[in-house]
Amino acid sequence: MLSKSVIEDVLLEALSTGGDFAEIFVEDKINNSLLMIGGKIEKAVSGRDFGIGIRIFNKTNSVYAYTNNSSRENLLKVAREAALALNGVKGDITLNLMKSEIKSIHNIVLLPRNIEKSKKIDLMKRAYFAAKNYDEVITQVTVRYSDEEQNVLIANTEGLYVEDKRVRTRTAIQTIASRNGEMQSGFYAPGAHMGFEFYDKINIEDYAKEAARIAKTMIYADYCPSGKMPIIIDNGFGGVIFHEACGHGLEATSVAKGTSVFAGKIGEKIASELVTAIDDGTIPNAWGSQNVDDEGTPTQKNILIENGILKGYMVDKLNGRRMGVKSTGSGRRQSYKYAPTSRMTNTYIANGKSTKEEIIANTEYGLYAKYMGGGSVDTSTGDFNFAVMEGYLIKNGKIEKPVRGATLIGNGLEVLKKIDMVGNNLEFGQGMCGSVSGSIPANVGQPTIRVQSMTVGGRKEE
């Protein structure tokens, strides 16, 4: 991607004004995406992005510059101009870049770029017709297919020199059910850090039918009553609440600045003793996994909360300096156009001992949130609100009826303490996470959990 001699020259130039650390990130990424509406391809986009990012530290100050011109002269110019933004005292520098061979934990069999587009379209058609033919109430189906192959080279003045390949593929199915002038939607979007062989391991029609079932169920549902009540949040994508309301607050991006509600709380009890939360970038072929992070540090399994006690944060190099701790392999970025910062990978609440059936049977009255929708959170306070895509009222320990229009309103710290039952059926859901270093693939997960009390926003039928 770049010769070792050029990399060495650029890193030395980056330290020419006294910086104490320099890094180069080279990216070559192939993207493909297809959009199907009404059973026909409406848009097809293929592209290749290549570029180089150069980052320099001087203690806890940093500067970042990027370019897509890889000539030696231009890279030296960019490094020199970036270096001028930092003032320091230049010292003697010796570089010894030793290439590290990493063993990939992700077995890639079929590179998506080698798969004919017709096969990808056939996959989308299977999903489309499975959803559209589910029921006559399904009036619209949208299928989005995407894949990417990202090749990176990362080197720095600590002697790091590493290359990595990341391959991901995903298909998102959105359904619309219409009845009496009203519409309800369903959504499912399986994905993995895998090649096209992913679709030999799953049945895309099953996911499409599930998206259709959600929309159909909700179009016939009554409106959800509002008020405070126990909430059961199902496994899989239900973990998005922890991801948003708590996970972002455990990233050093906010912790190092003291703007997180979790800052300075290591060793304190911040959650129910039933709660153990983990961010693990080493799960083979998982959507959010990588062999190394975008700073070249090997990813690892990070215990964030153990039996209710805050054990650690997700840390990148720069914020690690600010906090006086080592990187946890959590530095991530969307592309070479972004400086990395601490981000989640595969973040989840670990299994407990209860079964889903026991949790429901032990709930006299409450809301069962089977699938979560979108939401928002204030990371400085932990306050959040999330839409429930598919919900049910529970009465006398049994699921009574489906309800729509429910919104969960709460605070991350308070919710963690109010979790009083944790299931044993951990599953993951795939999503894209946005933050200051761009949009990145992230897995969310949890078993079924029960929160003692949470505010539900809803409305009754007139």
Secondary structure, 3 states (H helix, E strand, C coil): CCCHHHHHHHHHHHCCCCCCEEEEEEEEEEEEEEEEECCEEEEEEEEEEEEEEEEEEECCEEEEEEECCCCHHHHHHHHHHHHCCCCCCCCCCCCCCEEECCCCCCCCCCCHHHCCHHHHHHHHHHHHHHHHCCCCCEEEEEEEEEEEEEEEEEEECCCEEEEEEEEEEEEEEEEEEEECCEEEEEEECCEECCCCCHHHHCCHHHHHHHHHHHHHHHHCCEECCCEEEEEEECCHHHHHHHHHHHHHHHEHHHHCCCCCCCCCCCCCECCCCCCCEEEECCCCCCCCCCCECCCCCECCEEEEEECCEECCCECCHHHHHHHCCCCCCCEECCCCCCCCEECCCEEEECCCCECHHHHHHCCCEEEEEEEEEEEEEECCCCEEEEEEEEEEEEECCEEEEEEECCEEEEEHHHHHHHEEEEECCCEEEEEEEEECCEEEEEEEEECCEEEEEEEEECCCCC
